[in-house]
Amino acid sequence: MDASAAHSVPAPHAAHERFVTSSGPPRDVRSLVVDSWGRCAMGDVRPDGSRLPPLRGTSGDLDACRRAHPLAVVLPLFRELLGTGAADDGHVFAVGDADGTLLWVEGDSATLRRAERMHFVEGAVWSERTAGTNAPGTALELGKFVQIVTGEHYSAAAHAWSCAAAPVRDPRTGRVLGVVDLSGGATIATPPALAAVRAAALAAEAELARTPFASAALLGPDGREADGVVRIRALGRDGVRLEYGGRVRDLSPRHSEIVLALALTGRGMTGDRLAVDLSERDIPPSTLRAELTRLRAVLGPELLGSRPYILLRPVRTDYDEVSALLAEGRVGEALARYPGPLLPRSEAPVVVEHRRALEQQLRGAVLAGRDAGLLRRWVGAEWGADDVPAWAALARTLPGGSPQRAAAAARARDLETAVSAQVSRHAAVLQRCPS
């Protein structure tokens, strides 16, 4: 986004008024804002500011989420980069999780008191779906840095504010971990404010790349899994095994796809978005709602939220663990932690996409490494048994004259011959079919 575009709106309050009263299309409003207003108009956000963002959970729940959240380890960095000068500038900075729940809100004390009046406080949900157009919520919705000034906010409760926010991603997997935001008055409606928050997000990602945050943030002081963390196993299984609070649940195939879609996305989802991720065919809204109701009965309301649909506790998946190991170049460990493809029988688009991505990354790393031991493990597994390039790579890595090298080369030739024969048969069938 061009930062200067945030200041080209001559009268955002008037444009907002025209939009919510349907007295005409908004003029001179950025398309990013108009699109966001359209999403808000189809939801439950009230433009007059009479419904403030909800507060989620108890103070104990919030403390548990903060202790377990990966961004806890970079909070000192945010304080240094964004908190310095807050009193002089009259601004606050906030750090939220991937669904828009504000975990930390700090800064100028007078500004904090003003922010409380519109529920811009720790524990409040500032997703776009619950708070309307706003920098942290819209940044999460779009997956990019965003600046929202005064009347560009959908809710009139925030019209006296300007804000700039940027998502923070896991440098190993690319998943959105949360969002960092600056909020205040006129000084936040400037290009330097947007540049500062964007730089803070990039600095946090660089710090996370140097820190074993995935394990440290989710482990307690005794080295065991921290309380409140949901553990999901989905590799090499037809259904998700979910561990939480000392209990183990084996989910049905459809419930497995729903839970995995929410876990892999890392943020709240609308029913429409979830339906697209679950099937290439239309899923009636009533059918999806019924499935989610049944899933909530299995998991409990403390785990599965709605509007948007979201997992309410920090999640740790075996998929992300393998991805993180690959990102660190620890190919042998990644292969050892890979019991098989992600939900191999699932045809849900979101599962198929992630399954192929992880399999391609792991296979590519094994082939590129030219390690005979890893190649043997790959072709010795069910998913690698017919991999012609892997057998050929194994043959090239083994000593010349070795019987194992000859066997691997022969296996590669046999597989290649079989594939060629299959392609020929398929071509012959196509030629016989009428055009």
Secondary structure, 3 states (H helix, E strand, C coil): CCHHHHHCCCCHHHHHHHHHHCCCCCCCCCHHHHHHHHHHHCCCCCCCCCCCCCECCCHHHHHHHHHHCHHHHHHHHHHHHHHCCHHHHCCEEEEEECCCEEEEEEECHHHHHHHHCCCCCCCEECCHHHHCCCHHHHHHHHCCCEEEEHHHCCCHHHCCCEEEEEEEECCCCCCEEEEEEEEECHHHCCHHHHHHHHHHHHHHHHHHHHCCHHHHCCECCCCCECCCCEEEECECCCCCEEEECCEEEECCHHHHHHHHHHHHHCCCECHHHHHHHHCCCCCCHHHHHHHHHHHHHHHCCCCEECCCEEECCCEEEHHHHHHHHHHCCCHHHHHHCCCCCECCCCCCHHHHHHHHHHHHHHHHHHHHHCCHHHHHHHHHCHHHCCCHHHHHHHHHHCCCCCHHHHHHHHHHHHHHHHHHHHHHHHHHHHHHCCC
